[in-house]
Amino acid sequence: MSHFKHTSLALVLAALATGAALPAHADIKIGFNVPLTGFAAADGKSALEGAKLAIAQANAKGGVKGEKLELVVYDDQGAAKDAVPAATKLVERDKVVAAVSGSYSGSTRAAASIFQRGKVPYVVAYAIHPDITRAGDFMFRVSAMGEVQGRAGAKLVSELGKKRVALVSINNDFGQALAAGFKEAAPKFDFKIVAEYDYGMQDRQFGALVSKLKSDNPDVIYASGYFFTAGPLVSQIRAAGITAPVIGQEGYDSEKFMEIAGPASEGTLITTSLDRDSTAPATKAFLTEFRKSANFGADMVGASSYTAVQVVIDGLTKTGGKGGEALRDAIAAGKYDTPIGQLSFNDLHEVKKDIQVQIVKDKAFHRHSVISDPVLLAPPTKAGN
């Protein structure tokens, strides 16, 4: 029996319970693969709330040319083995006009080729592996890819004036991409990587790793992970008496990180795409509306998933609801004012944008700084890489 779950009925019931306006009959279907169960369920919940908000707002304004939008949701558990049948059903059975990934890199990479073969535009919210957009010209990504975020982390180390760095990586697509970008940029800055370590997705006890970090005595620790690994890691780093700043990335970007790490989370820096202290109207409105609809604070995952669905809807508005090559071309040509910044796509359908640096202060993320370097943060292009 397949592990993924079709949740359109659940969405309708949830909408009825909350008073949200979902149509009795939806004319335009947008697919959405997301981890609603398993290790990434908290991120999946946030991603789904962001996607639902974008759909609800569009339908409240009349949908696309009077046709209502439906989000067809499958639980991929963040796993390739569940993403493949989900993507196949979205293309072959559900006949979606476009799809959005609200999931991690492993499942998104697996689904990408299926949507590409089906000529279904696939907009990726926050999965960062470089191979995703290389699956073909129907792929788009609204977040900065892993290598770009890693390069931003290296610049942040330099801006903090730190000289000795310990590099800690989660050993999956996410961690490897971040480490690659960080190490690529390191020679441009005046610091040294004094130690490198990695750990597994299942790890929660870091005693041996933390002992080595204490012995290394770095000025700063660049550590990739997700809220459920970063929470225990940062907590154990601080419990060992290590005071060096910890730089994380968008995987930390969840209220769950602060819940798990507790007081140890204070002062943690992360490179991400959502600035909670932004004065941009699109961001401020999203933060307010997300909290109102979801009953918890927005994170990068929710903002990026909202943005990805928004991009699809904008494209559909331009094509009058048509999919295929027309929708692909409309999305590719668009310029977007979103909660995660002003976006446009290059020829590889990657975005060029600043990287936000947030810091945990008083149990919440706040603006620390912005990494703005068009050359350092430039994503790859078809011609250049």
Secondary structure, DSSP 8 states (H G I E B T S, - for coil): --S--B-HHHHHHHHHHHT----SS-SEEEEEEE--SSTTHHHHHHHHHHHHHHHHHHHHTTTBTTB-EEEEEEE-TT-HHHHHHHHHHHHHTS--SEEEE-S-HHHHHHHHHHHHHTT--EEESS---TTTGGG-TTEEE-S--HHHHHHHHHHHHHHTT--EEEEEEESSHHHHHHHHHHHHHGGGSS-EEEEEEEE-TT----HHHHHHHHHH--SEEEE---HHHHHHHHHHHHHTT--S-EEE-GGG-SHHHHHHHGGGGTT-EEEES--TT---HHHHHHHHHHHHHHSS---HHHHHHHHHHHHHHHHHHHHTT--HHHHHHHHHH-EEEETTEEEEB-TTS-B---EEEEEEETTEEEEEEEE--TTTT----TTT-
